[in-house]
């Protein structure tokens, strides 16, 4: 059981490294704050509509954001348009 926890911690460390390396700026902070506020404010409605853990929903939204951001960074080259 504890091996799974260690694996989750290692994955979390790698994700944090990706955030710091690729896209840790004001836009990312705004995205984190906005998605947190939306999940907190609409938490009850989300739980009624979807049977999903709200923490999982937050992590998934951040994963989608990171994926889009990395895709755009690779697609547009090294130019930063945001």
C-alpha positions as CSV (number, residue, x, y, z in Angstrom):
1,X,0.0,0.0,0.0
2,X,2.8,2.4,0.8
3,X,4.5,1.8,-2.5
4,X,1.5,3.5,-4.2
5,X,1.9,6.5,-2.0
6,X,5.6,6.8,-2.8
7,X,4.8,6.5,-6.5
8,X,2.2,9.3,-6.2
9,X,4.7,11.5,-4.4
10,X,7.3,10.9,-7.1
11,X,4.8,11.7,-9.9
12,X,3.8,14.9,-8.0
13,X,7.4,16.0,-7.8
14,X,7.8,15.5,-11.6
15,X,4.7,17.5,-12.3
16,X,5.9,20.3,-10.1
17,X,9.2,20.3,-12.0
18,X,7.3,20.5,-15.3
19,X,5.3,23.4,-14.0
20,X,8.4,25.3,-12.9
21,X,10.3,24.5,-16.1
22,X,7.6,25.2,-18.7
23,X,5.0,27.6,-17.5
24,X,5.3,29.0,-14.0
25,X,4.2,32.6,-14.5
26,X,1.4,35.0,-13.8
27,X,-1.0,33.2,-16.3
28,X,-0.5,29.9,-14.5
29,X,-1.1,31.5,-11.1
30,X,-4.3,33.1,-12.4
31,X,-5.4,29.7,-13.9
32,X,-4.8,28.0,-10.5
33,X,-6.7,30.6,-8.6
34,X,-9.6,30.8,-11.0
35,X,-10.1,27.0,-11.2
36,X,-9.9,26.7,-7.4
37,X,-12.4,29.5,-7.0
38,X,-14.8,27.9,-9.5
39,X,-14.5,24.5,-7.9
40,X,-15.1,25.9,-4.5
41,X,-18.0,28.1,-5.5
42,X,-19.8,25.6,-7.7
43,X,-18.7,22.5,-5.7
44,X,-22.2,21.4,-4.7
45,X,-23.6,21.8,-8.2
46,X,-20.6,20.0,-9.7
47,X,-21.1,17.1,-7.3
48,X,-24.8,16.8,-8.1
49,X,-24.1,16.8,-11.9
50,X,-21.0,14.7,-11.9
51,X,-20.0,12.0,-9.4
52,X,-16.4,13.0,-9.3
53,X,-14.0,14.0,-6.5
54,X,-13.5,17.7,-6.6
55,X,-9.8,17.4,-6.0
56,X,-9.6,15.0,-9.0
57,X,-11.4,17.5,-11.1
58,X,-8.9,20.2,-10.0
59,X,-6.0,18.0,-10.9
60,X,-7.5,17.1,-14.3
61,X,-8.2,20.8,-15.1
62,X,-4.6,21.6,-14.3
63,X,-3.4,18.7,-16.4
64,X,-5.4,19.9,-19.4
65,X,-4.1,23.4,-18.9
66,X,-0.5,22.2,-18.8
67,X,-1.1,20.0,-21.9
68,X,-2.5,22.9,-23.9
69,X,0.2,25.2,-22.7
70,X,3.0,22.8,-23.7
71,X,1.3,22.1,-27.0
72,X,1.1,25.8,-27.8
73,X,4.7,26.3,-26.7
74,X,5.9,23.6,-29.1
75,X,3.5,24.6,-31.9
76,X,4.4,28.3,-31.8
77,X,8.1,27.7,-31.2
78,X,10.0,29.6,-28.7
79,X,8.0,32.8,-29.1
80,X,5.8,33.7,-26.2
81,X,2.6,35.3,-27.3
82,X,0.9,35.4,-23.9
